[in-house]
Amino acid sequence: MWWRSLFNILWFTLAYPVSLLLAVAVGYLVAEVNYRRRSRVWKPSGIENALITIFGLLLSFTLLSSNNLLRERTTLIHQSSEAMAELYRESQLLPATEPAVRHLLLQFLALELAEHQANPVHDPAHARQLENLYRQGWQQLRNSTQAAAPTPDELRRLLPALDKLSAATSRLHYSYQEGTPPTIIALLLISSWAIGVLVGFTNNAQETRHYFVPLLFVVISALTVQAIRDLDNPDLGLIRPNYGNLRDLQRLMAHPPTPPRATP
């Protein structure tokens, strides 16, 4: 839903960094009321650094998991491209199937590249459109009335590549629905707010106040969580899978190279 994507953008880009600043301010306020105004001295217990380290490990592992999802999507894109190239090469060995396969693949590429443009309006019917395209293309091949219609044996030669393409496309679309579980995101948010309060408290409870460390904590936490959400939303984020091989394949099939003329 577009409103959910808009909420994620507004929350993680604007509201979340502000909430981190508020958490640090709460820590400063607690230290001000309970220690500075009462002239009490706070002695570190040694557990503070361990808590911050645990939060850093949680951030790093979550970021690594999201990056692995990006790599998986890129691999599935390459598998789709390889399956399309294989299907196209097989059709070139079967002249009766080449025009229909080429038309099918060009339609497929147009649908895929239009669906995965930067900041698109997501079409929930995209999977059904691809399914109908596969069905119509296969029926066109099977029910051809041309004189040089493909035989059943020729059609069977196209099935492995067509199955690979369908499987890779289906897995790619499901991978776009995968991301960091909401429980992990909630744990990141709660942990970052808690560590923000701790950072503000420890900096204000000391004799000398430090403002650079809390500011650095806010910047690093906000950017890291934003990167995680960016990786989880490849259609909307700045970190997106590379579709260059599909575009190259589209140009190649739209304008196939002219075979060289035979010399007399």
C-alpha positions as CSV (number, residue, x, y, z in Angstrom):
1,M,0.0,0.0,0.0
2,W,1.3,3.5,-0.9
3,W,0.3,4.9,2.5
4,R,2.4,2.3,4.3
5,S,5.4,3.2,2.2
6,L,4.8,6.9,2.8
7,F,4.6,6.2,6.6
8,N,7.9,4.3,6.5
9,I,9.6,7.1,4.7
10,L,8.3,9.8,7.1
11,W,8.9,7.7,10.2
12,F,12.4,6.5,9.5
13,T,13.6,9.7,7.7
14,L,12.2,12.3,10.0
15,A,10.5,11.0,13.2
16,Y,13.0,8.3,14.2
17,P,16.0,10.7,14.3
18,V,14.0,13.2,16.3
19,S,12.9,10.4,18.7
20,L,16.6,9.5,19.2
21,L,17.4,13.1,20.1
22,L,14.5,13.1,22.5
23,A,15.8,9.9,24.1
24,V,19.2,11.5,24.6
25,A,17.5,14.6,26.0
26,V,15.6,12.4,28.5
27,G,18.9,10.9,29.7
28,Y,20.4,14.4,30.1
29,L,17.3,15.4,32.1
30,V,17.5,12.4,34.4
31,A,21.1,13.0,35.1
32,E,20.5,16.7,35.7
33,V,17.6,16.1,38.2
34,N,19.1,13.2,40.1
35,Y,22.8,14.1,40.1
36,R,23.8,17.6,39.1
37,R,21.2,19.4,41.1
38,R,21.8,17.3,44.1
39,S,25.6,17.5,43.7
40,R,25.8,13.7,43.6
41,V,28.6,11.9,41.9
42,W,27.8,9.0,39.6
43,K,30.2,6.2,39.3
44,P,30.1,4.0,36.2
45,S,29.4,0.3,36.9
46,G,31.1,-1.0,33.8
47,I,28.0,-2.5,32.2
48,E,27.3,0.6,30.1
49,N,29.9,-0.2,27.5
50,A,28.7,-3.8,27.3
51,L,25.1,-2.6,26.6
52,I,26.3,-0.3,23.9
53,T,28.3,-3.2,22.4
54,I,25.3,-5.5,22.4
55,F,23.3,-2.8,20.6
56,G,26.1,-2.3,18.0
57,L,26.1,-6.1,17.4
58,L,22.3,-6.1,16.9
59,L,22.6,-3.3,14.4
60,S,25.5,-5.0,12.5
61,F,23.8,-8.4,12.3
62,T,20.5,-6.9,11.1
63,L,22.3,-4.9,8.5
64,L,24.2,-8.0,7.3
65,S,20.9,-10.0,7.1
66,S,19.3,-7.2,5.0
67,N,22.3,-7.0,2.7
68,N,22.1,-10.8,2.2
69,L,18.5,-10.4,1.0
70,L,19.7,-7.8,-1.5
71,R,22.3,-10.3,-2.8
72,E,19.6,-13.0,-3.1
73,R,17.4,-10.7,-5.2
74,T,20.3,-9.8,-7.4
75,T,21.1,-13.5,-7.9
76,L,17.4,-14.2,-8.8
77,I,17.5,-11.4,-11.4
78,H,20.6,-13.0,-13.0
79,Q,18.9,-16.4,-13.0
80,S,15.8,-14.8,-14.7
81,S,18.1,-13.2,-17.3
82,E,19.9,-16.5,-17.9
83,A,16.6,-18.4,-18.3
84,M,15.4,-15.8,-20.8
85,A,18.6,-16.0,-22.8
86,E,18.4,-19.8,-22.8
87,L,14.8,-19.8,-23.9
88,Y,15.6,-17.3,-26.7
89,R,18.6,-19.4,-27.9
90,E,16.5,-22.5,-27.9
91,S,13.8,-20.8,-30.0
92,Q,16.4,-19.6,-32.5
93,L,17.2,-23.3,-33.1
94,L,13.5,-23.8,-33.8
95,P,12.5,-21.3,-36.4
96,A,8.8,-22.1,-36.0
97,T,8.9,-20.9,-32.3
98,E,11.3,-17.9,-32.6
99,P,8.8,-15.1,-33.4
100,A,6.3,-16.1,-30.6
101,V,9.1,-16.6,-28.0
102,R,10.7,-13.3,-28.9
103,H,7.3,-11.5,-28.6
104,L,6.6,-13.3,-25.2
105,L,10.0,-12.3,-23.8
106,L,9.7,-8.7,-24.9
107,Q,6.3,-8.4,-23.2
108,F,7.7,-10.1,-20.1
109,L,10.7,-7.7,-20.0
110,A,8.4,-4.7,-20.5
111,L,6.2,-5.8,-17.5
112,E,9.2,-6.6,-15.2
113,L,11.2,-3.4,-15.9
114,A,8.1,-1.2,-15.6
115,E,7.2,-2.9,-12.3
116,H,10.6,-2.4,-10.7
117,Q,11.3,1.2,-11.7
118,A,12.4,3.6,-9.0
119,N,9.5,4.7,-6.8
120,P,6.7,3.0,-8.7
121,V,3.1,2.6,-7.7
122,H,3.1,-1.1,-6.9
123,D,0.7,-3.0,-9.0
124,P,-0.7,-6.0,-7.0
125,A,-2.0,-7.5,-10.2
126,H,1.5,-7.8,-11.7
127,A,1.9,-11.5,-10.8
128,R,-1.4,-12.3,-12.5
129,Q,-0.3,-10.3,-15.6
130,L,2.8,-12.4,-15.8
131,E,0.8,-15.6,-15.3
132,N,-1.6,-14.7,-18.1
133,L,1.3,-13.7,-20.3
134,Y,2.9,-17.2,-19.9
135,R,-0.4,-18.9,-20.5
136,Q,-1.2,-16.9,-23.7
137,G,2.4,-17.3,-25.0
138,W,2.3,-21.0,-24.5
139,Q,-1.1,-21.4,-26.1
140,Q,0.1,-19.3,-29.1
141,L,3.0,-21.7,-29.5
142,R,0.9,-24.8,-29.1
143,N,-2.0,-23.8,-31.2
144,S,-0.1,-22.2,-34.1
145,T,-1.8,-22.6,-37.5
146,Q,1.3,-21.7,-39.5
147,A,2.6,-24.1,-42.1
148,A,5.8,-24.5,-40.1
149,A,4.0,-24.9,-36.8
150,P,6.2,-26.3,-33.9
151,T,5.9,-30.0,-33.2
152,P,5.3,-31.3,-29.7
153,D,9.0,-32.4,-29.5
154,E,10.1,-28.9,-30.4
155,L,7.9,-27.4,-27.7
156,R,9.3,-29.9,-25.1
157,R,12.7,-28.4,-25.8
158,L,11.5,-25.1,-24.6
159,L,9.9,-26.3,-21.4
160,P,13.1,-26.5,-19.2
161,A,14.1,-22.9,-20.0
162,L,10.4,-21.7,-19.6
163,D,10.2,-23.5,-16.2
164,K,13.4,-21.9,-15.0
165,L,12.2,-18.5,-16.0
166,S,8.8,-19.0,-14.2
167,A,10.5,-20.3,-11.1
168,A,13.1,-17.5,-10.9
169,T,10.5,-14.8,-11.5
170,S,8.2,-16.3,-8.8
171,R,11.0,-16.5,-6.3
172,L,12.1,-12.9,-7.1
173,H,8.6,-11.5,-6.5
174,Y,8.3,-13.4,-3.2
175,S,11.8,-12.1,-2.2
176,Y,10.5,-8.6,-2.5
177,Q,8.0,-9.4,0.3
178,E,10.8,-10.6,2.6
179,G,12.6,-8.3,4.9
180,T,13.6,-7.8,8.5
181,P,10.9,-9.2,10.8
182,P,8.8,-6.5,12.5
183,T,9.9,-8.0,15.9
184,I,13.5,-7.3,15.1
185,I,12.7,-3.8,13.9
186,A,10.8,-3.2,17.1
187,L,13.8,-4.5,19.1
188,L,16.1,-2.2,17.2
189,L,13.9,0.8,18.0
190,I,13.4,0.1,21.6
191,S,17.1,-0.7,22.1
192,S,18.2,2.5,20.3
193,W,15.9,4.6,22.5
194,A,17.2,2.8,25.7
195,I,20.8,3.3,24.6
196,G,20.0,6.9,23.7
197,V,18.8,7.5,27.3
198,L,21.9,5.8,28.6
199,V,24.2,7.9,26.4
200,G,22.6,11.1,27.5
201,F,22.6,10.1,31.1
202,T,26.3,9.1,31.2
203,N,27.4,12.2,29.4
204,N,25.5,14.6,31.7
205,A,26.3,12.8,34.9
206,Q,30.1,13.3,34.4
207,E,31.8,16.5,35.5
208,T,32.4,17.5,31.9
209,R,29.6,17.3,29.4
210,H,30.2,15.9,26.0
211,Y,27.8,16.7,23.1
212,F,29.7,15.2,20.2
213,V,29.3,11.5,21.4
214,P,25.5,11.7,21.7
215,L,25.3,13.5,18.4
216,L,27.5,10.8,16.8
217,F,25.3,8.1,18.3
218,V,22.1,9.6,16.9
219,V,23.6,10.0,13.4
220,I,25.1,6.5,13.2
221,S,21.9,4.8,14.6
222,A,19.6,6.8,12.3
223,L,21.7,6.1,9.2
224,T,22.1,2.4,10.0
225,V,18.4,1.8,10.7
226,Q,17.5,3.8,7.5
227,A,19.9,1.6,5.5
228,I,18.2,-1.5,6.9
229,R,14.8,-0.2,5.9
230,D,16.2,0.8,2.6
231,L,17.4,-2.7,1.9
232,D,14.1,-4.1,3.0
233,N,12.2,-1.9,0.5
234,P,14.1,-2.3,-2.8
235,D,11.4,-0.7,-4.9
236,L,11.4,2.5,-2.9
237,G,14.9,2.8,-1.4
238,L,18.1,4.2,-2.8
239,I,19.8,0.8,-2.5
240,R,18.2,-1.2,-5.3
241,P,19.0,-4.3,-7.3
242,N,20.7,-3.9,-10.6
243,Y,18.5,-4.6,-13.6
244,G,21.1,-3.8,-16.2
245,N,21.3,-7.3,-17.6
246,L,17.5,-7.4,-18.2
247,R,17.7,-4.0,-20.0
248,D,20.6,-5.3,-22.1
249,L,18.6,-8.4,-23.0
250,Q,15.6,-6.3,-23.9
251,R,17.7,-4.1,-26.3
252,L,19.3,-7.2,-27.8
253,M,16.0,-8.9,-28.5
254,A,14.3,-5.7,-29.7
255,H,17.1,-5.1,-32.2
256,P,18.7,-8.4,-32.9
257,P,22.1,-8.2,-34.7
258,T,21.9,-8.8,-38.5
259,P,23.7,-12.0,-39.5
260,P,26.7,-11.5,-41.8
261,R,26.1,-12.0,-45.5
262,A,27.6,-15.1,-47.1
263,T,30.4,-14.2,-49.5
264,P,29.9,-15.7,-52.9
